[in-house]
Amino acid sequence: MSVYQIYLEIDNQGWCMAHVPELLGCFTMENNRKKALAKLPEKIRDHISWLKKNGENMVGPRKIELEICEIHMGTCPRISGSKAAIFSFDLIPPSDKKIKQALKWMGYNRKELLAKTIKLSDEVLDWKPDKKVRSIRETLSHIANCDWWYLSRLKDWKELYTVPQEYPPGKIFEKLDIMRGLAIRIIRNIYLQDRYRVNIPEKYTSHKDEIWTAGKMLRRFLEHEREHIETIDKTLLGYKEE
């Protein structure tokens, strides 16, 4: 049996996001706590299988037990700009090994994202089932923007202002590449004092008390892109069924 420590955040509408820090980037998000926890064992197995496909030497558990270690009420980043929780494990300054692992897993995310999207036609990239959801092109732009934004949550790096802020829609893959290259350069060379930094950003936020650390930044990089890989899968399925 494998026991996984689970961290929950639950917003005022009851939406729950369950995080698995041992498998950084593995999570469920459902409209209530019971559903989020019920789907977590399958998500853990899928995440381990995904890591193994990318060359990680991991053994999948035969039986999974969940240990809830921390619950944060009032947050759940299910809508862009929503406040995200700061957990106790986010406060641990990431080691060189942790940073290397996070960058490698970010690379797996990006490889999968590009494999699903880079050969799509403009028609598919711009299709949407209704006006309330993003097209795939808009989702890709959002992912690129968030690379920049997550970096800015930890520190107002001068390097942030060396990249263009506007890209035409036709250059979406160039935008993804430029923003991710910036993120890799900053994260790979992050100084020790910045690993210990506890920051409350004042720019580009409506939450003046939201706490960020290097650990939380790395976690959200991984979770966010995995979330939108799933939304792109749903959009592609909807397009095929239309």
Secondary structure, DSSP 8 states (H G I E B T S, - for coil): -EEEEEEEEE-TT--EEEEEGGGTTEEEEESSHHHHHHHHHHHHHHHHHHHHHTT------SSEEEEEEEEEES----STT------GGGGS---HHHHHHHHHHHHHHHHHHHHHHTT--HHHHH--SSTTS--HHHHHHHHHHHHHHHHHHH---GGGGGS-S---GGGHHHHHHHHHHHHHHHHHT--HHHHS-EE---SS-S-TT--EEHHHHHHHHHHHHHHHHHHHHHHHHHHHH-
